[in-house]
């Protein structure tokens, strides 16, 4: 029986559809099926808007805004499991299915969102939400991730190690047998799939079963939840390394993977390929052989591995484990053979296109890398695409640039820079932000950017920035874990979700550590404000909302100060007992011991001979 991770080759190409589409700057467009989804999602969210926005809360006659509600997109940063848990905790705070969030007044923002994008750990959460079909609450979803089992060294005995190893090896060999090269990105993605994709549970985690293999990114579009538009349109994001280069730069093409397409709005490329048929050999936008299309290349595990294939510090353990498998003859990994890098390899569907601009136009393969490698760790640009018409962007930032692994705004500023200097032709700019997030304190609480546009339609989206931040109530933080942490106890998971909830809902009361009980109203004001610009004449901002905006909107002329936010604790406090070195590296030590033993026995045999 064929392993479900293997792509299917020799598939007849469809004759009635265009598999690659390209466009110019003034013709940028989304796929027609994406447009249909958003139209349905907009209809589906009408009731959610009316359930969430109470006119007496925000001071508006909400009937003015019917069929004119803003388009909302959520974007979740990278940061490995830290980002996965943070985004889950924040979305839980904004989810009306959570009775606590609904009662508090913040539950509803997630339910009106039309898009959700993510990279690295944020993309893992996006994938889990999508394949769950919107049936589980976020705490239930997090429990299904089995994060108390280590992401890289999961096994605690030989039987577990054997089952886990065989499962990974069989999948990789099956893909290699179809003449598709595997890389460490495949290896890594299969590790991730055991936690975030359908098919795994605590009971079968170490069994030789699919564990996400055969789960396709294009398959999201065929699920009942997606067909009903019961959750936001999902987008995963990866950087790329251009032909002839060794590292990602800010100028390199950024790729998105959505249920319908793979490609980029970067004007260097400005093309998308049908996601179902990525893996096919294309030239000039057409299959080289119409009888030899490929399906099943878009494995969700591979997609998630590609969004997060950055290996440094403690994550080098994964490479050690991979090399050990390789040295034992269990797997063959092309880039290990070549002594090259570790990006995911995608057959280039854009070969022969945009010869003068696209640096990979002559390349047979695209090299995809971690979505944060260009510094844009919050994939906001996919939501700023003009053709998507998003009015409000909710940015969840679990970056870790500070010494204490909290964000300092660099990811947002880098995104703004890239949009302004490279994507201005078909993207809206981000609103004005401070050059220094830390001195102004906007990295310590939810902040609204772009509250007062000068034009109609507004020249930029309203940005709701939600940073991973020290608890406003002065308790010890548990959410600023190192991005290389690969295991969380059940206690740590729960405390993490609680503090992420607090980060999303606390707001601030100046010069205290109190929770702002009026913050839910302010969040509603921010979400609904762009609807005013769809009414003629534009109604004045209500007194309730103006009071909120005076407090939470960033004013470049009168910037706030971090000194107004006292009592925060920044040093991480681990709520779980520390792991011993031997236990943390148990599988690696066991495998290396086997290899060393094998080598010693071989040497003894040679000496005897």
C-alpha positions as CSV (number, residue, x, y, z in Angstrom):
1,X,0.0,0.0,0.0
2,X,1.4,3.4,-1.0
3,X,2.4,5.7,1.8
4,X,0.0,8.7,1.8
5,X,3.0,11.1,2.0
6,X,4.0,10.2,-1.5
7,X,2.8,12.6,-4.3
8,X,0.9,11.0,-7.2
9,X,2.7,11.3,-10.5
10,X,1.5,10.7,-14.0
11,X,-1.9,12.3,-13.4
12,X,-3.7,13.6,-16.4
13,X,-3.8,17.4,-16.3
14,X,-7.2,19.1,-16.4
15,X,-7.9,20.5,-19.8
16,X,-10.5,23.0,-18.8
17,X,-8.6,25.2,-16.3
18,X,-5.6,27.4,-16.2
19,X,-3.1,26.1,-13.6
20,X,-0.9,29.2,-13.3
21,X,-2.1,32.8,-13.4
22,X,-0.1,36.0,-13.5
23,X,-1.1,39.6,-13.2
24,X,0.3,43.1,-13.3
25,X,0.3,45.6,-10.5
26,X,-2.9,47.4,-11.4
27,X,-4.6,44.0,-12.1
28,X,-3.7,42.2,-8.9
29,X,-6.5,39.9,-8.0
30,X,-7.4,36.9,-5.8
31,X,-8.5,33.6,-7.1
32,X,-12.2,33.5,-8.0
33,X,-12.9,30.8,-5.5
34,X,-11.3,32.8,-2.8
35,X,-13.5,35.7,-3.7
36,X,-16.5,33.3,-3.5
37,X,-15.4,32.1,-0.1
38,X,-15.1,35.7,1.3
39,X,-18.5,36.6,0.0
40,X,-20.0,33.7,1.8
41,X,-17.9,34.4,4.9
42,X,-19.1,38.0,4.9
43,X,-22.7,36.8,4.9
44,X,-21.9,34.2,7.6
45,X,-20.4,36.9,9.9
46,X,-23.4,39.3,9.8
47,X,-25.0,37.6,12.7
48,X,-21.7,37.4,14.6
49,X,-21.3,41.2,14.2
50,X,-24.8,41.9,15.5
51,X,-24.3,39.5,18.4
52,X,-21.0,41.1,19.4
53,X,-21.6,44.9,18.7
54,X,-24.2,46.3,21.0
55,X,-25.2,49.8,19.9
56,X,-25.5,51.0,23.5
57,X,-21.9,49.9,24.2
58,X,-20.3,51.8,21.3
59,X,-22.7,54.6,21.0
60,X,-23.8,54.0,17.4
61,X,-27.0,53.1,15.6
62,X,-25.6,49.8,14.4
63,X,-28.4,49.5,11.8
64,X,-26.4,52.1,9.8
65,X,-23.6,49.5,9.3
66,X,-25.6,46.5,8.1
67,X,-23.9,45.0,5.1
68,X,-21.1,47.5,5.6
69,X,-19.2,45.9,8.4
70,X,-15.4,46.1,8.1
71,X,-13.4,43.2,6.6
72,X,-11.2,41.9,9.4
73,X,-8.0,39.8,9.1
74,X,-6.0,38.2,11.9
75,X,-2.3,37.5,11.5
76,X,-0.2,35.3,13.9
77,X,3.6,35.6,14.2
78,X,6.3,33.0,14.2
79,X,8.1,31.9,17.3
80,X,7.6,28.1,17.3
81,X,5.5,26.6,20.1
82,X,5.6,30.0,22.0
83,X,3.8,31.5,19.0
84,X,1.4,28.6,18.7
85,X,0.3,28.9,22.3
86,X,0.1,32.7,22.3
87,X,-2.0,32.9,19.2
88,X,-4.3,30.2,20.6
89,X,-4.7,32.0,23.9
90,X,-5.4,35.4,22.2
91,X,-7.9,33.8,19.7
92,X,-9.5,32.2,22.7
93,X,-10.0,35.6,24.3
94,X,-11.6,36.8,21.0
95,X,-13.8,33.7,20.5
96,X,-17.5,34.0,21.3
97,X,-17.6,30.2,21.7
98,X,-15.7,30.8,24.9
99,X,-18.4,31.8,27.4
100,X,-15.9,33.7,29.5
101,X,-14.7,35.8,26.6
102,X,-18.3,36.3,25.4
103,X,-19.4,37.5,28.8
104,X,-16.4,39.8,29.2
105,X,-17.1,41.3,25.8
106,X,-14.0,40.5,23.8
107,X,-15.4,37.2,22.5
108,X,-16.6,38.0,18.9
109,X,-13.6,39.5,17.1
110,X,-12.4,36.1,15.9
111,X,-15.9,35.2,14.8
112,X,-16.2,38.2,12.5
113,X,-12.7,37.7,10.9
114,X,-12.6,36.9,7.2
115,X,-8.9,36.0,6.9
116,X,-6.2,34.5,9.2
117,X,-2.5,34.2,8.2
118,X,0.4,32.8,10.1
119,X,4.0,31.7,9.8
120,X,6.1,29.2,11.8
121,X,4.3,28.5,15.1
122,X,1.5,30.9,14.1
123,X,0.9,28.9,11.0
124,X,0.7,25.7,13.1
125,X,-2.2,27.2,15.0
126,X,-3.8,28.3,11.7
127,X,-3.6,24.8,10.3
128,X,-4.9,23.2,13.4
129,X,-7.9,25.6,13.4
130,X,-8.6,24.9,9.7
131,X,-8.4,21.1,9.9
132,X,-10.6,21.1,13.0
133,X,-13.4,22.7,11.0
134,X,-14.2,25.1,13.8
135,X,-15.6,22.4,15.9
136,X,-13.3,22.7,19.0
137,X,-12.7,25.6,21.4
138,X,-9.1,26.8,21.6
139,X,-8.4,25.1,24.9
140,X,-9.7,21.8,23.5
141,X,-7.5,22.3,20.4
142,X,-4.4,22.9,22.5
143,X,-5.0,19.8,24.5
144,X,-5.1,17.8,21.2
145,X,-1.6,19.1,20.4
146,X,0.0,16.8,23.1
147,X,2.7,19.4,23.8
148,X,3.7,17.5,26.9
149,X,5.3,15.1,24.4
150,X,8.6,16.6,23.2
151,X,8.5,18.0,19.6
152,X,12.0,16.7,18.7
153,X,12.8,13.9,21.2
154,X,9.3,12.4,21.9
155,X,10.1,8.8,22.7
156,X,10.9,7.6,26.3
157,X,11.7,4.0,25.4
158,X,12.9,1.8,22.5
159,X,9.4,0.7,21.4
160,X,8.2,4.3,21.1
161,X,11.4,5.3,19.3
162,X,11.0,2.4,16.8
163,X,7.4,3.3,16.0
164,X,8.1,7.0,15.7
165,X,11.2,6.5,13.6
166,X,9.6,4.0,11.2
167,X,6.7,6.4,10.7
168,X,9.0,9.2,9.7
169,X,11.3,7.1,7.6
170,X,8.5,5.4,5.6
171,X,7.0,8.8,4.7
172,X,10.3,10.2,3.5
173,X,11.2,7.1,1.5
174,X,7.8,7.1,-0.2
175,X,8.3,10.7,-1.4
176,X,11.8,10.0,-2.6
177,X,10.5,7.0,-4.6
178,X,8.5,9.4,-6.7
179,X,11.7,11.3,-7.7
180,X,10.8,14.2,-5.4
181,X,13.8,15.2,-3.3
182,X,13.3,15.3,0.5
183,X,15.0,17.8,2.7
184,X,15.2,18.5,6.4
185,X,12.0,20.6,5.9
186,X,10.2,17.3,5.2
187,X,11.7,15.7,8.2
188,X,10.8,18.6,10.4
189,X,7.3,18.9,9.0
190,X,6.6,15.3,9.8
191,X,7.6,15.9,13.4
192,X,5.2,18.9,13.5
193,X,2.4,16.9,12.0
194,X,2.3,14.5,14.9
195,X,1.1,17.4,17.0
196,X,-0.9,19.8,14.8
197,X,-2.5,17.7,12.0
198,X,-5.4,15.2,12.2
199,X,-4.6,11.6,12.9
200,X,-2.6,11.8,16.1
201,X,-3.6,11.4,19.7
202,X,-1.8,10.6,23.0
203,X,-2.8,6.9,22.5
204,X,-1.5,6.4,18.9
205,X,1.3,9.0,18.9
206,X,4.1,6.4,18.6
207,X,2.2,4.0,16.3
208,X,3.2,3.5,12.7
209,X,0.1,5.3,11.3
210,X,-0.4,8.3,9.0
211,X,0.0,11.1,11.6
212,X,-1.0,13.8,9.1
213,X,0.6,12.2,6.0
214,X,-1.9,12.5,3.2
215,X,-3.4,15.6,4.7
216,X,-3.2,18.1,1.9
217,X,-3.2,21.9,2.2
218,X,-5.5,22.0,-0.8
219,X,-7.7,19.5,1.0
220,X,-8.8,22.3,3.4
221,X,-11.1,23.6,0.6
222,X,-13.0,20.3,0.4
223,X,-13.9,20.2,4.2
224,X,-17.4,20.9,5.3
225,X,-16.4,23.7,7.6
226,X,-14.5,25.5,4.8
227,X,-17.4,25.0,2.3
228,X,-19.7,26.6,4.9
229,X,-17.1,29.4,5.5
230,X,-17.4,28.7,9.2
231,X,-13.9,30.0,10.0
232,X,-11.5,32.5,8.4
233,X,-9.7,31.9,5.1
234,X,-6.3,30.4,6.1
235,X,-2.9,31.5,4.7
236,X,0.5,30.1,5.6
237,X,3.7,32.1,4.7
238,X,7.3,31.2,3.8
239,X,10.3,33.2,2.7
240,X,12.5,32.0,-0.2
241,X,16.2,32.0,-1.0
242,X,16.8,33.2,-4.6
243,X,18.8,31.3,-7.1
244,X,22.6,31.6,-6.5
245,X,22.1,33.0,-3.0
246,X,22.8,31.5,0.4
247,X,20.6,33.5,2.7
248,X,17.1,35.2,2.7
249,X,17.0,38.9,2.2
250,X,14.2,41.4,2.5
251,X,14.1,41.6,-1.3
252,X,13.5,37.8,-1.8
253,X,10.0,36.7,-2.8
254,X,7.6,35.8,0.0
255,X,5.3,32.9,-0.8
256,X,1.9,32.2,0.5
257,X,0.1,28.9,0.6
258,X,-3.7,29.1,0.7
259,X,-6.2,26.3,0.1
260,X,-6.5,27.3,-3.6
261,X,-3.1,28.6,-4.6
262,X,0.6,28.8,-4.1
263,X,2.4,32.0,-5.1
264,X,3.2,35.6,-4.3
265,X,1.9,39.1,-4.7
266,X,5.5,40.3,-4.8
267,X,5.7,42.2,-8.1
268,X,8.9,40.4,-9.0
269,X,6.7,37.3,-9.5
270,X,3.0,38.3,-9.3
271,X,1.8,34.8,-10.1
272,X,0.0,31.9,-8.4
273,X,-0.3,28.2,-9.2
274,X,-3.2,25.9,-8.5
275,X,-2.3,24.3,-5.1
276,X,-3.7,20.9,-6.1
277,X,-1.2,20.6,-8.9
278,X,2.0,22.1,-7.4
279,X,4.7,19.5,-7.9
280,X,4.0,19.4,-11.6
281,X,6.8,20.4,-14.0
282,X,5.7,23.7,-15.6
283,X,7.4,25.9,-18.1
284,X,6.0,29.2,-19.2
285,X,2.9,28.7,-17.0
286,X,1.9,25.4,-18.7
287,X,2.6,21.7,-17.8
288,X,5.5,20.4,-19.9
289,X,3.6,17.1,-20.4
290,X,-0.2,17.2,-19.9
291,X,-0.2,13.5,-19.1
292,X,2.2,13.9,-16.2
293,X,0.7,16.3,-13.7
294,X,1.4,15.7,-10.0
295,X,-1.1,15.9,-7.1
296,X,-0.5,15.3,-3.4
297,X,2.7,17.3,-3.3
298,X,1.1,19.9,-1.1
299,X,1.4,17.8,2.1
300,X,0.3,19.9,5.0
301,X,3.2,18.6,7.0
302,X,5.6,19.9,4.3
303,X,3.9,23.3,4.2
304,X,4.2,23.6,8.0
305,X,7.8,22.5,8.0
306,X,8.5,25.1,5.3
307,X,7.0,27.9,7.3
308,X,9.4,27.1,10.2
309,X,12.6,25.6,8.8
310,X,15.0,27.7,10.8
311,X,17.4,25.8,13.0
312,X,19.6,27.5,15.6
313,X,20.5,27.1,19.2
314,X,18.7,24.2,20.8
315,X,16.8,23.3,17.7
316,X,20.1,22.0,16.2
317,X,19.0,18.8,18.1
318,X,16.7,18.1,15.2
319,X,19.6,18.3,12.7
320,X,21.6,15.9,14.9
321,X,18.7,13.4,15.0
322,X,18.3,13.8,11.2
323,X,22.0,13.2,10.5
324,X,21.9,10.2,12.8
325,X,19.0,8.7,10.7
326,X,21.0,9.5,7.6
327,X,24.2,7.9,8.8
328,X,22.4,4.8,9.8
329,X,21.1,4.4,6.3
330,X,17.5,4.9,7.3
331,X,16.9,8.0,5.0
332,X,18.5,9.8,2.1
333,X,18.2,13.5,2.2
334,X,19.3,15.3,-1.0
335,X,20.7,18.4,0.7
336,X,22.7,16.3,3.2
337,X,24.2,14.6,0.2
338,X,25.0,17.9,-1.4
339,X,26.3,19.4,1.8
340,X,23.9,22.3,1.1
341,X,21.3,24.1,3.1
342,X,18.1,23.0,4.7
343,X,15.3,24.7,2.8
344,X,12.3,22.9,1.4
345,X,12.5,22.2,-2.3
346,X,9.4,22.9,-4.5
347,X,9.3,22.2,-8.2
348,X,9.1,25.7,-9.7
349,X,5.6,26.3,-11.2
350,X,6.8,29.7,-12.3
351,X,9.8,28.6,-14.4
352,X,10.0,30.7,-17.6
353,X,7.8,33.5,-16.2
354,X,8.8,37.2,-15.8
355,X,12.3,36.5,-17.2
356,X,13.4,40.1,-16.6
357,X,12.3,40.4,-13.0
358,X,11.9,37.0,-11.4
359,X,15.3,35.8,-10.2
360,X,14.2,32.2,-10.1
361,X,12.7,32.2,-13.5
362,X,15.3,29.8,-14.8
363,X,15.4,27.5,-11.7
364,X,13.9,24.1,-11.7
365,X,13.4,24.3,-8.0
366,X,12.3,26.9,-5.5
367,X,14.0,27.0,-2.1
368,X,11.5,27.9,0.7
369,X,12.6,29.0,4.1
370,X,11.3,30.0,7.5
371,X,8.8,32.8,7.3
372,X,10.7,34.9,9.7
373,X,14.1,34.7,7.9
374,X,13.6,38.1,6.3
375,X,12.7,39.7,9.6
376,X,9.0,40.0,8.9
377,X,7.9,37.7,11.7
378,X,4.3,38.9,11.7
379,X,3.0,38.0,8.2
380,X,0.9,41.1,7.9
381,X,1.6,41.9,4.2
382,X,-0.8,39.1,3.0
383,X,-3.6,41.0,4.7
384,X,-2.5,44.3,3.3
385,X,-3.0,43.1,-0.3
386,X,-5.2,45.8,-1.9
387,X,-7.2,43.1,-3.8
388,X,-8.3,41.6,-0.5
389,X,-9.8,44.8,0.8
390,X,-9.1,44.2,4.5
391,X,-10.1,47.2,6.7
392,X,-8.9,46.0,10.1
393,X,-5.8,43.9,10.8
394,X,-5.3,42.2,14.1
395,X,-1.6,41.4,14.6
396,X,-0.6,38.8,17.2
397,X,3.1,39.3,17.9
398,X,4.9,36.6,19.8
399,X,8.3,37.5,18.5
400,X,11.2,37.4,21.0
401,X,13.7,40.1,20.2
402,X,14.2,41.4,23.8
403,X,16.6,39.8,26.3
404,X,13.5,38.3,28.0
405,X,12.0,37.0,24.7
406,X,9.2,39.5,24.4
407,X,8.6,41.4,21.1
408,X,10.0,44.9,20.6
409,X,8.1,45.8,17.5
410,X,11.0,45.1,15.0
411,X,8.8,42.6,13.1
412,X,6.1,45.2,12.6
413,X,8.5,47.9,11.5
414,X,10.3,45.6,9.1
415,X,6.9,44.6,7.6
416,X,6.0,48.3,7.2
417,X,9.4,48.9,5.5
418,X,9.0,46.0,3.1
419,X,5.5,47.0,2.1
420,X,6.5,50.6,1.5
421,X,9.6,49.9,-0.5
422,X,8.8,46.7,-2.3
423,X,5.0,46.2,-2.4
424,X,3.5,49.6,-2.7
425,X,2.0,48.9,-6.1
426,X,-0.5,46.4,-4.9
427,X,-0.6,46.7,-1.1
428,X,-1.9,49.2,1.4
429,X,0.7,50.8,3.6
430,X,0.7,50.1,7.3
431,X,-0.3,53.1,9.5
432,X,2.3,55.2,11.3
433,X,4.0,53.4,14.2
434,X,6.7,54.6,16.6
435,X,10.4,54.0,15.7
436,X,10.8,52.6,19.2
437,X,8.1,50.4,20.6
438,X,9.8,49.8,24.0
439,X,10.2,53.4,25.1
440,X,6.6,54.2,24.2
441,X,5.3,51.1,25.9
442,X,3.2,50.0,22.9
443,X,4.8,46.6,23.2
444,X,3.3,46.2,26.7
445,X,-0.4,46.3,25.8
446,X,-2.9,46.3,23.0
447,X,-2.5,49.4,20.8
448,X,-4.5,50.7,17.9
449,X,-2.6,52.2,15.0
450,X,-4.2,54.2,12.1
451,X,-7.2,55.5,13.9
452,X,-7.5,58.8,12.0
453,X,-7.0,58.4,8.3
454,X,-7.1,61.5,6.2
455,X,-8.9,59.9,3.1
456,X,-12.0,58.0,2.3
457,X,-11.6,55.2,1.6
458,X,-8.8,55.2,4.3
459,X,-5.3,55.1,3.0
460,X,-4.3,52.3,5.4
461,X,-6.1,49.7,7.5
462,X,-6.7,50.1,11.2
463,X,-4.2,47.9,13.0
464,X,-5.0,46.3,16.3
465,X,-1.6,45.2,17.7
466,X,-1.6,42.5,20.4
467,X,1.9,41.8,21.7
468,X,3.0,39.0,24.0
469,X,3.6,41.1,27.0
470,X,4.4,40.8,30.8
471,X,1.2,40.3,32.8
472,X,-0.5,43.7,33.5
473,X,-1.3,42.5,37.0
474,X,2.4,42.2,38.0
475,X,2.5,38.4,38.2
476,X,5.5,36.4,37.0
477,X,5.4,35.8,33.2
478,X,5.3,32.3,31.7
479,X,4.6,33.2,28.0
480,X,8.1,34.5,27.2
481,X,9.6,31.1,26.7
482,X,12.6,30.6,24.3
483,X,11.5,29.8,20.8
484,X,13.6,26.6,21.0
485,X,11.5,25.2,23.8
486,X,10.0,22.0,22.4
487,X,7.8,20.7,25.3
488,X,5.3,22.2,27.7
489,X,3.8,20.6,30.7
490,X,0.0,20.6,31.1
491,X,0.3,23.1,33.9
492,X,2.5,25.4,31.7
493,X,0.0,25.1,28.8
494,X,-2.9,26.2,31.0
495,X,-1.0,29.1,32.6
496,X,0.3,30.2,29.2
497,X,-3.3,30.3,27.8
498,X,-4.4,32.3,30.8
499,X,-1.7,34.9,30.5
500,X,-2.2,35.2,26.7
501,X,-5.9,35.8,27.4
502,X,-4.8,38.5,29.9
503,X,-2.5,40.1,27.3
504,X,-5.4,40.3,24.9
505,X,-8.0,41.7,27.3
506,X,-6.2,43.6,30.0
507,X,-5.7,46.9,28.3
508,X,-4.2,49.2,30.9
509,X,-5.0,51.7,33.6
510,X,-2.2,54.3,33.7
511,X,0.2,54.0,36.7
512,X,-1.4,50.9,38.1
513,X,-1.5,47.2,37.5
514,X,-5.3,47.1,37.2
515,X,-7.3,45.6,34.3
516,X,-9.3,48.1,32.3
517,X,-12.9,46.9,32.6
518,X,-13.8,49.2,29.7
519,X,-11.4,47.6,27.3
520,X,-14.0,45.3,25.7
521,X,-15.9,48.4,24.6
522,X,-12.6,49.9,23.2
523,X,-11.9,46.7,21.2
524,X,-15.4,46.8,19.7
525,X,-14.9,50.5,18.8
526,X,-11.6,49.7,17.0
527,X,-13.2,46.8,15.1
528,X,-16.3,48.7,14.0
529,X,-14.7,52.2,13.3
530,X,-14.0,51.6,9.6
531,X,-17.7,51.0,9.0
532,X,-18.3,54.7,9.5
533,X,-16.4,55.4,6.3
534,X,-18.9,53.3,4.3
535,X,-21.8,55.6,5.4
536,X,-22.6,58.9,3.6
537,X,-22.3,61.3,5.3
538,X,-19.7,59.8,7.6
539,X,-21.1,59.8,11.2
540,X,-19.1,61.4,13.9
541,X,-17.2,59.0,16.2
542,X,-19.2,58.4,19.3
543,X,-18.1,59.8,22.6
544,X,-17.6,56.3,24.1
545,X,-15.3,55.4,21.1
546,X,-13.5,58.7,21.1
547,X,-12.6,58.2,24.7
548,X,-11.3,54.7,23.9
549,X,-9.3,56.0,21.0
550,X,-7.8,58.8,23.0
551,X,-6.4,56.1,25.3
552,X,-5.4,53.2,23.0
553,X,-4.6,54.9,19.6
554,X,-1.0,55.7,18.9
555,X,-0.7,59.4,18.3
556,X,2.7,60.3,16.6
557,X,2.4,63.8,17.9
558,X,1.9,62.8,21.5
559,X,3.6,59.4,21.9
560,X,2.9,57.5,25.1
561,X,5.6,56.4,27.6
562,X,6.5,53.0,29.1
563,X,6.8,54.8,32.4
564,X,3.0,54.9,32.5
565,X,3.0,51.1,32.9
566,X,4.7,50.2,36.2
567,X,4.8,46.9,38.0
568,X,5.5,44.6,35.1
569,X,7.8,41.6,35.6
570,X,9.9,40.6,32.6
571,X,11.9,37.6,33.7
572,X,10.5,34.2,32.7
573,X,9.5,31.9,35.6
574,X,9.2,28.3,34.6
575,X,6.1,26.7,36.3
576,X,7.4,23.2,35.5
577,X,10.4,21.3,37.0
578,X,13.4,21.7,34.8
579,X,14.4,18.7,32.6
580,X,17.7,17.1,33.1
581,X,20.1,17.2,30.2
582,X,20.1,13.3,29.9
583,X,16.3,13.2,29.8
584,X,16.0,16.1,27.3
585,X,18.4,14.4,24.9
586,X,17.4,10.8,25.6
587,X,16.5,9.7,22.0
588,X,19.6,11.4,20.5
589,X,21.8,9.7,23.2
590,X,20.2,6.4,22.6
591,X,20.6,6.6,18.8
592,X,24.1,7.9,19.0
593,X,25.0,5.1,21.4
594,X,23.7,2.6,18.9
595,X,25.8,4.1,16.1
596,X,28.9,4.2,18.3
597,X,28.4,0.6,19.3
598,X,27.9,-0.4,15.7
599,X,31.1,1.4,14.7
600,X,33.1,-0.2,17.6
601,X,31.9,-3.7,16.7
602,X,32.8,-3.0,13.0
603,X,36.3,-1.8,14.0
604,X,36.8,-4.9,16.2
605,X,35.8,-7.2,13.4
606,X,38.2,-5.4,11.0
607,X,41.1,-5.7,13.5
608,X,40.3,-9.4,14.1
609,X,40.1,-10.0,10.3
